[in-house]
Amino acid sequence: MAHAHNNLPRSLASLPHEIIEAILSEIDQVPDLLSLALTSRANAAIVIPTHTQYRKLRIRTPMSAMWTHLAQRADLTRNIREVQLCARQDYTAPDRFPVSLVDDSLQDYNEENRISCLCTALKHMKRLITFVWQYEADAKAGLRTLDHRHEEMILSSLVQAPNLRHLILGGQCGVHVRDGKGIERQLYP
């Protein structure tokens, strides 16, 4: 009688691409992904950068090229678990964002386009668990929306995140929240 384990694939790389992606998408922590990547060159090629750079975003600047990239690449963006939009002066932790696959020519200084791409990217983040948006009144940082519609668009996009468990809005978020009639309010609807 032949052993059942003789029919198993010899490595992760021998599995169909869709199954590999499904398995790797279930791994939340970057250290776990790195441990897997360190087991072989073949695994490293599968895991880095398409999974290691797409679990957590922590940024202090607008980064429109990154948001455009994330809006265009739902296959990568869907694996992001945490987004932190921090104040420009917040150096408590290093910035984390995808760099290897982002095309800098996508840089767009139009605020409407950046917000649109940010919202599209947020809608792709089906595994998003944590969203932190902290900023001060610093127009240079570019993380504070200048138009109340932008803030409302971002929050509306977050409502669609099925796994969102932690929403932290700090600093001056919501300063210009309006109700459906355009009247400024102190509370979110």
Disulfide bonds with the S-S distance in Angstrom:
none
